Amino acid sequence: MNQEARRLVDRLWAYCNVLRDDGVSASSYLEQLSLLVFLKMADETEQLNAHRRDPADHEHMLPTAPEWKGRGWPELMDLEGDPLEEAYSKLLTDLGRRSDQNDHTTLSLIFNRARNHIENPAHLRRLIVDLIDKEKWRNSRSDINGAAYEALIARSASDTKAGAGQYFTPRTLIESIVRCMRPTPYDTITDPACGTGGFLISAYEYITQEYGDDLPDGDLHRLRTEAIWGHEIVPATARLAAMNCLLHSLGDPTGKPIIEVGDALAKPPERHASLVLANPPFGSKSGIKMSGKEADTEADDRDNVTYNRPDFWVGEQTTTNKQLNFLQHIGTQLTDKGRAAVIVPDNVLYEGGPGSVGDLVRRELLTGYNLHTMLRLPENIFYAGGVKAHVLFFEAVPGHRADDDPPHTTHMWTYDLRTGSRFTLKKNPMKPEDLADFEKQAFDPSDPHRKHRKQSDQFRRHNAAELLAQKQVNLDIARLSPEASAAKEPPASIDELTRSVAGDLRAALAEIDAFAQELDVDLTTVSE
């Protein structure tokens, strides 16, 4: 992030601290900022129209009906006191009402059920006049404003902490994964649990940087409006994702939104993708069971819902483990030769006994797909404390595989970035150079088909047939050898040990909870 973007972040975040006294949380402030910035962008678009001679070249981000003339940013700039608060609240209501009229656009997504959280008119006016209106938000500054907005999302995640790990993935990790996957203008790219859109934006930026000068306008338009999309189940987070994408020149404010609001797991994917990038929500507990039965969605009551996905790999078995269900969903969403990179918590690698859903999912990844690489992530890089995670890299293999055919995975390679690593979110965050050796060894551009990989202390090769021969497939094998580990491991601090133990306990409790739910045992009724 350059100096100008940092200046903008500091100014906007400082005002977040002012609004705390009014009871406005960091997440609510960011939501209001999104709504007001959209209105300011709409006004800048209309000012550009005044310099365009041909009406056919005019763009409009807000409704153009006669009753909307003069509404939006101009009316907010002209008001203060209670009339300003009343006009802003009515504007949000009127724009949000359009989403109830089947106006399925990015505008309707951003303003759907939006409401004003800044009830102090003086503070609202200062945010409008002194902060947002002083900046230009359209096109020419997209790199600055996009970086600033994403930095504000990161600060909000850090500030709230609770649940932050479920939608915020460190930018350094996202960019490294995208460099490994090397998306092209001809890919179709999705994230079924996109949070604030980090993977989608990074993939778009990679393509435009690598191919931008050679991309025809038509291909660039397709890339911006059709070829990249995501799902997000939380409407407020989807609003942030849509705004984040717009500020990175991804998406069309008056076109179909590239962010779909809803649960991607609810039904088989309607669109398939050649590249899936995802960090599904952490945690095993879910109020929704997933089944491979041939049936429509069943709902006995609000607390007992089953999604039936006959395209899933586990037959009629059910599970509430979200990561296992997302892995199945992503696998079925890939096109022939499609590829995926998915962040999963450690328990996905070993959870469940022989024949369990976890075991079946791991077996399918090795037999029906090419699970060629796993990256063992260091601790303390996510805002959700105690998270231990891996990145799984796998590919779909064309054609039908018979039961007696050899597994599509011949060797699975694991890179251990956890052992010997000591990162913290503030004092020692993970940097791009910390992932450079992994990228070089595992995804060397001079070896695009990964035919010439070499083993090292951190990068090990494992025979897939041997892994499948286990009674229960266990993929938790990415650690260094004891000798190498002892040589690399510095002594841990009390704080690090406490976080590590807490993370282990959380993982163990999550595994017990998931196992109990698969057996339909209600742990809340178990006596002490």
Disulfide bonds with the S-S distance in Angstrom:
none
